Amino acid sequence: MQKENNTAVSPSATPRVRHRRRSNEVVPEPKANGGNFLADDRNKYKSMWIRTHSTVWMIGGFALIVYMGHLYITAMVVVIQIFMAKELFNLLRKAHEDRHLPGFRLLNWHFFFTAMFFVYGRLLSQPLVNTVTSDKFLYQFVSSLVKYHMAICYFLYIAGFMWFILTLKKKMYKYQFSQYAWTHMILIVVFTQSSFTVANIFEGIFWFLLPASLIVINDIFAYIFGFFFGRTPLIKLSPKKTWEGFIGASVTTVISAFMLANILGHFHWLTCPRKDLSTGWLQCDPGPLFKPENYILPGWISQWFPWKEIYVLPVQWHALCFGLFASIIAPFGGFFASGFKRAFKIKDFGDSIPGHGGITDRMDCQMVMAVFAYIYHQSFVVRQGISVEMILDQILTNLTFEEQQSLLMKLGQILQERLEQA
């Protein structure tokens, strides 16, 4: 018989197998119906139909609200902010912990509406005062509210802070403090940025409508170019975003900005700033930005095209800056939201808009654009210095009715003396 040379292997001699540490990041699995790109997705036409249907309804509703005027647009922004806050509050909500903390969820909304009262109180104080000047009682009430507005907001916040401290429970500290920090992050990152939208509205609907429309245009054409031509991945945070969609949308957005500014600039009710909280269209002097200027074209252009000169609104040159920002910088708001969703392992912030996700999914780039539009308008468009309107605003806001009458009498006496001396 032949002996078998079976040698026993000691456990210590067994080679150690090293396992790679798994990443916590969510890696998208390849789909059975195609790749990660829309161009490879076999069900893309079904998703495109759902997305297009929702987009048409949103654009139609948006156009109707814009047509109704400043106050209705502001109301729309407030409703959007409430829905965004609801989606984000629910993101870290844990039902088990909330059952042991009755009323704790109300604390989030207390801080939210306190922040809303603070921000909109500062933004809309002057339009509110201008609205009630004809009624003496309302004027005095609103003037007092404006005067003590910051103190009221501070005590509302302190009340919420004390409420939070008094509701702390053992074994719930970590959850409660994380909710407290999460609420404040929402107020700073989301609410504060989107509130600049209202400031843009009262500077003239044009300064709200143009930036918001450019974000919509960029989003639509990024989807279309990526849908038909997308092959090269753009960023790992958004696997379906492609260079083809990004470049195609950028070119389209810049061209659209130049053309759309010309179209919107011819409607005076869009360019007039709103000084009160009344409704209805406005008529005003459009100002030099919205008055066409003549430009003679070079001779070589007239050889190829039938135009020898063109008329351009000066605001169209500003619109090019908006178009560049909307196509190159603003999408990073979407990338930030994509990374945020991957960190929390969710696809969308909500499901209120079929084919799009939640309200927050549609507003990520809009918030970045709203802040830029406000800063750009205040820095490069608004004329700096003291004007008659600014002085009148300060008088109406800070002086009582009796003080305003006294000022009027003294100013009349000064003017009368100067006329006599002349």
C-alpha positions in Angstrom: 0.0 0.0 0.0 1.2 3.4 -0.8 1.4 5.8 2.1 -0.2 9.1 1.8 2.1 12.0 2.7 -0.4 14.2 4.4 1.3 16.9 6.4 -0.7 18.7 9.0 -0.6 22.5 8.7 -0.5 24.4 11.9 -3.0 27.3 12.3 -0.1 29.7 12.8 1.2 28.8 9.3 -2.1 29.7 7.7 -1.7 32.8 5.5 -3.6 35.8 6.9 -6.3 37.1 4.5 -6.6 40.9 4.5 -10.1 42.3 3.9 -10.5 45.7 2.5 -12.4 48.1 4.7 -15.7 48.9 3.2 -16.5 52.5 2.5 -19.5 54.1 4.1 -20.4 55.9 0.9 -23.3 54.6 -1.1 -22.2 53.3 -4.4 -24.9 53.2 -7.1 -25.4 49.7 -8.4 -25.5 49.2 -12.1 -29.1 49.0 -13.4 -30.4 46.0 -15.1 -32.0 48.1 -17.8 -28.8 50.0 -18.8 -26.0 52.2 -17.4 -26.1 55.1 -15.0 -26.4 57.7 -17.8 -29.7 58.8 -19.1 -28.6 58.1 -22.6 -28.2 54.4 -21.7 -31.4 54.1 -19.7 -34.1 52.0 -21.5 -36.9 53.5 -19.4 -35.7 57.1 -20.0 -38.7 58.1 -22.2 -41.2 57.1 -19.5 -39.3 59.1 -16.8 -38.9 62.0 -19.3 -42.7 62.1 -19.8 -43.3 62.2 -16.1 -40.7 64.9 -15.6 -41.9 66.9 -18.5 -45.5 66.8 -17.3 -44.6 68.0 -13.9 -42.3 70.7 -15.3 -45.1 72.1 -17.6 -47.5 72.4 -14.6 -44.8 74.0 -12.4 -43.9 76.6 -15.1 -47.6 77.3 -15.8 -48.3 77.9 -12.1 -45.2 79.9 -11.7 -46.1 82.2 -14.7 -49.6 82.8 -13.2 -48.2 83.8 -9.8 -45.6 86.1 -11.4 -48.5 87.7 -13.5 -50.4 88.4 -10.2 -47.6 90.5 -8.8 -45.0 91.1 -6.0 -47.2 90.1 -3.0 -48.3 86.8 -4.5 -44.7 85.9 -5.5 -43.6 86.6 -1.9 -46.4 84.3 -0.6 -45.2 81.6 -3.0 -41.6 81.9 -1.6 -42.9 81.6 2.0 -44.9 78.5 1.1 -41.8 77.0 -0.6 -39.7 77.7 2.5 -42.2 76.0 4.8 -42.3 72.9 2.6 -38.5 72.8 2.4 -38.3 73.1 6.2 -40.8 70.2 6.6 -38.8 68.0 4.3 -35.5 68.7 6.0 -36.9 68.5 9.6 -38.2 65.0 8.7 -34.8 63.9 7.4 -33.3 63.3 10.8 -36.6 62.6 12.6 -36.7 59.3 14.6 -40.2 58.1 15.5 -39.1 56.2 18.6 -37.3 59.1 20.2 -40.1 61.6 19.3 -42.6 59.4 21.1 -40.7 60.0 24.3 -40.5 63.8 23.6 -44.1 65.1 23.2 -44.1 68.6 21.8 -40.4 68.6 20.9 -41.2 68.8 17.2 -43.0 72.1 17.8 -39.7 73.6 18.9 -38.3 73.3 15.4 -41.2 75.3 14.0 -40.9 77.8 16.8 -37.3 78.6 15.8 -38.3 78.5 12.1 -41.1 81.1 12.4 -39.0 83.2 14.8 -36.3 83.4 12.0 -39.0 84.1 9.5 -40.3 87.0 11.6 -36.8 88.4 12.0 -35.8 88.2 8.3 -39.0 89.4 6.8 -39.5 92.0 9.4 -36.3 93.6 8.3 -36.9 93.1 4.6 -40.5 94.3 4.5 -40.7 96.8 7.3 -40.5 99.8 5.0 -43.1 98.5 2.5 -45.4 97.8 5.4 -45.0 101.3 6.8 -45.6 102.8 3.4 -48.8 100.7 3.1 -50.4 101.9 6.4 -49.4 105.6 6.3 -53.0 106.7 5.6 -54.3 105.1 8.9 -53.0 106.8 12.0 -53.7 104.0 14.4 -52.2 101.3 12.1 -49.2 103.6 11.3 -48.4 104.0 15.0 -48.8 100.3 15.7 -46.6 99.3 12.8 -44.0 102.0 13.6 -43.8 100.6 17.2 -43.5 97.1 15.9 -40.7 98.1 13.6 -38.9 100.0 16.3 -39.0 97.0 18.8 -38.7 94.3 16.1 -35.2 93.1 17.0 -36.0 93.0 20.7 -39.2 91.0 20.0 -37.2 88.5 17.9 -34.5 88.2 20.5 -37.0 87.3 23.3 -38.8 84.8 21.0 -35.5 83.1 20.4 -34.6 83.1 24.1 -38.0 81.6 24.9 -37.3 78.8 22.4 -33.8 78.3 24.0 -35.3 78.0 27.5 -38.0 75.7 26.1 -35.2 73.4 24.7 -33.3 73.4 28.0 -36.4 72.5 30.0 -37.3 69.6 27.7 -34.0 67.9 27.9 -34.4 64.2 29.0 -31.9 61.7 30.2 -30.7 59.2 27.5 -32.1 61.7 24.9 -29.4 64.4 25.1 -27.6 63.4 22.0 -30.7 63.2 19.9 -32.1 66.5 21.2 -28.8 68.4 20.7 -28.4 67.0 17.2 -32.0 68.2 16.4 -31.1 71.6 17.9 -28.0 71.9 15.7 -29.9 70.5 12.6 -32.6 73.1 13.0 -30.1 76.0 13.1 -28.3 74.6 10.1 -31.5 74.6 8.2 -32.2 78.2 9.2 -28.7 79.4 8.2 -28.0 77.4 5.0 -31.6 77.1 3.6 -33.9 79.8 5.0 -31.5 82.7 5.1 -30.3 82.1 1.5 -33.8 81.7 0.1 -34.9 84.8 1.9 -32.8 86.9 -0.5 -35.3 86.0 -3.1 -37.9 88.3 -1.4 -35.4 91.1 -1.4 -34.9 90.7 -5.1 -38.7 90.7 -5.7 -39.2 94.1 -4.1 -36.3 95.5 -6.1 -38.3 94.7 -9.2 -39.8 91.4 -10.4 -37.2 91.4 -13.2 -34.4 90.8 -10.6 -36.2 87.8 -9.3 -37.6 86.4 -12.5 -34.4 86.5 -14.6 -32.2 84.6 -12.2 -34.9 82.1 -11.3 -35.7 81.5 -15.0 -32.0 81.0 -15.9 -31.7 78.2 -13.3 -34.8 76.5 -14.8 -33.4 76.9 -18.3 -30.0 75.5 -17.2 -31.7 72.5 -15.5 -33.9 71.7 -18.5 -31.1 71.9 -21.1 -28.7 70.0 -18.8 -31.3 67.2 -18.7 -32.0 67.4 -22.5 -28.3 67.3 -23.5 -27.5 64.6 -21.0 -30.6 62.7 -22.1 -29.5 62.5 -25.8 -25.7 62.9 -25.7 -24.5 62.3 -22.2 -21.5 59.8 -22.1 -18.7 61.5 -20.0 -19.3 61.6 -16.2 -19.0 65.1 -14.7 -18.8 64.5 -10.9 -19.0 61.4 -8.7 -21.5 63.0 -6.4 -24.1 63.0 -9.2 -23.5 59.9 -11.3 -26.0 60.9 -14.0 -24.5 64.4 -14.6 -22.3 64.5 -17.7 -19.9 66.9 -19.3 -22.1 67.0 -22.4 -25.1 68.1 -20.4 -23.1 70.7 -18.4 -21.5 72.3 -21.5 -24.6 72.2 -23.6 -26.7 73.8 -20.8 -24.0 76.4 -20.1 -24.0 77.7 -23.7 -27.7 77.6 -23.9 -28.1 79.5 -20.6 -25.8 82.3 -21.5 -27.5 82.9 -24.8 -30.9 82.7 -23.1 -29.8 85.2 -20.5 -28.9 87.8 -23.1 -32.2 87.3 -25.0 -34.5 86.9 -22.0 -33.2 90.1 -20.4 -34.2 92.0 -23.6 -37.7 90.5 -23.5 -38.4 91.0 -19.8 -36.8 94.5 -19.9 -39.6 95.8 -22.2 -42.3 95.2 -19.5 -42.2 98.2 -17.2 -44.3 96.4 -14.5 -41.5 93.9 -14.2 -38.8 96.5 -13.7 -40.4 98.8 -11.2 -39.5 98.3 -7.5 -42.4 97.9 -5.1 -42.4 100.3 -2.2 -45.5 99.0 -0.4 -47.4 95.8 0.1 -50.3 96.6 -2.3 -51.2 94.5 -5.3 -51.5 95.4 -9.0 -49.1 96.4 -11.8 -46.7 99.3 -11.5 -45.8 102.1 -13.9 -42.6 103.9 -13.5 -39.6 105.4 -15.3 -37.7 102.3 -16.3 -34.3 104.0 -15.8 -31.2 103.9 -18.0 -30.7 100.2 -17.7 -33.9 99.4 -19.5 -33.6 102.0 -22.3 -32.2 100.7 -25.6 -28.8 101.8 -26.8 -27.7 101.8 -30.4 -24.6 99.8 -31.4 -23.0 100.0 -34.9 -21.9 96.5 -36.1 -18.5 96.1 -37.8 -18.5 95.9 -41.6 -17.6 92.3 -41.9 -20.7 91.3 -39.9 -23.0 93.3 -42.2 -21.5 91.4 -45.2 -22.8 88.1 -43.8 -26.0 89.3 -42.0 -28.6 91.9 -43.0 -28.0 94.0 -39.8 -25.9 97.1 -39.7 -26.8 98.2 -36.2 -28.5 96.6 -33.2 -30.3 97.9 -30.2 -29.3 96.5 -26.8 -30.6 97.2 -23.4 -27.7 97.9 -21.0 -29.2 95.4 -18.6 -28.4 92.6 -21.1 -24.7 92.9 -20.3 -25.5 92.4 -16.7 -27.6 89.4 -17.7 -24.6 87.7 -19.2 -23.0 87.7 -15.8 -26.1 86.1 -14.4 -26.0 83.5 -17.2 -22.4 82.6 -16.5 -23.1 82.2 -12.8 -26.3 80.2 -13.4 -24.5 77.8 -15.7 -21.1 77.4 -14.0 -21.4 78.2 -10.2 -25.0 77.6 -9.3 -24.9 73.9 -10.3 -22.6 73.4 -7.3 -25.6 73.9 -5.1 -27.1 70.8 -6.8 -23.8 69.0 -6.3 -23.9 69.9 -2.6 -27.4 68.6 -2.3 -26.4 65.4 -4.1 -23.5 64.8 -1.7 -25.9 65.5 1.2 -28.3 62.9 0.0 -25.6 60.3 -0.5 -24.4 61.0 3.1 -27.9 60.2 4.4 -28.5 57.4 1.9 -31.6 58.9 0.3 -32.5 59.4 -3.3 -34.6 62.6 -2.9 -35.6 65.0 -0.1 -39.2 64.2 -0.8 -41.7 63.0 -3.3 -44.1 65.9 -3.7 -43.2 66.6 -7.3 -43.4 63.5 -9.6 -40.2 63.0 -11.5 -38.3 65.7 -9.6 -38.4 64.6 -6.0 -39.2 67.1 -3.3 -39.3 70.9 -3.1 -35.8 71.0 -1.8 -34.5 69.1 -4.8 -35.8 71.9 -7.1 -34.5 74.7 -4.9 -30.9 73.8 -4.3 -29.5 75.9 -7.1 -32.1 78.6 -6.7 -30.9 79.5 -3.3 -27.3 80.0 -4.5 -28.5 82.1 -7.4 -30.8 84.2 -5.2 -27.9 85.3 -3.0 -25.7 86.1 -6.0 -28.5 88.1 -7.7 -29.0 90.2 -4.6 -25.3 90.9 -4.0 -24.7 91.6 -7.7 -27.7 94.0 -7.8 -26.6 95.9 -4.7 -22.9 96.1 -5.7 -23.1 96.8 -9.5 -26.6 98.0 -10.4 -28.0 100.1 -7.6 -26.6 103.6 -7.6 -24.8 104.4 -4.3 -25.3 107.6 -2.4 -28.2 109.4 -0.7 -31.4 109.9 -2.6 -34.7 111.6 -1.8 -36.4 108.2 -1.5 -33.8 106.9 1.0 -34.3 110.1 3.2 -38.1 109.7 3.0 -37.9 106.1 4.0 -35.8 106.9 7.0 -38.2 109.7 8.0 -41.3 107.5 7.7 -39.6 104.6 9.5 -37.9 106.4 12.4 -40.0 109.5 13.2 -43.4 109.7 14.8 -46.3 111.4 13.0 -45.9 114.5 15.2 -42.1 114.6 14.5 -42.8 114.4 10.8 -45.2 117.3 11.0 -42.6 119.3 12.9 -39.9 118.5 10.4 -42.2 119.6 7.6 -42.9 123.0 9.2 -39.1 123.6 9.9 -38.2 122.6 6.3 -40.9 124.9 5.0 -39.5 127.8 7.1 -35.9 127.1 5.8 -37.1 127.0 2.2 -39.1 130.2 2.6 -36.1 132.0 4.1 -33.9 131.0 1.2 -36.5 132.1 -1.3 -36.6 135.6 0.4 -32.8 135.8 0.4 -32.7 135.0 -3.3 
